[in-house]
Amino acid sequence: MGKKLYVGNLSFNTTEESLRNLFQPYGTVVSAQIVTDRYTGNSRGFGFVEMSSDDEATKAIAGTNGTEIDGRALKVNEAMDKTRRSNNRY
């Protein structure tokens, strides 16, 4: 099973294709998704990339975190699953 990565600080001009292309050198990209506002369809400035293995995900984080794409320095880390994320709310 793949490992899902959170990609934050995305430019509103970044496309899913350019996101996929950024991560491909680190392994097989299972999916690349930019989260959009349900009403306007505009990017919300973050997305998710799923790599095919933990090893590839580790390499992708090391290689892309802090990288500039479309003028923005990316924040890349392992995505939290929904139950972990909701339990961290204060």
ZIMO-V380888 format. One record per pair of residues at least 24 apart in sequence whose ideal C-beta (glycine too) atoms are under 6 Angstrom apart, sorted by sequence separation. I is the first residue (numbers start at 0). GAP is how many residues later the second one is. If there is no record, write none. Layout:
i = {I | I}
gap = {GAP | GAP}
This chain:
i = {26 | 27 | 22 | 1 | 26 | 25 | 11 | 47 | 25 | 25 | 9 | 9 | 22 | 25 | 7 | 6 | 6 | 3 | 4 | 3 | 1 | 2 | 1 | 1 | 2 | 4 | 2 | 13 | 12 | 10 | 10 | 10 | 8 | 8 | 8 | 6 | 7 | 6 | 4 | 5 | 5 | 4 | 3}
gap = {24 | 24 | 26 | 28 | 29 | 30 | 31 | 31 | 33 | 34 | 35 | 36 | 37 | 37 | 38 | 40 | 42 | 44 | 44 | 46 | 48 | 48 | 49 | 50 | 51 | 52 | 54 | 56 | 57 | 59 | 60 | 61 | 63 | 65 | 66 | 67 | 67 | 69 | 71 | 71 | 73 | 74 | 75}
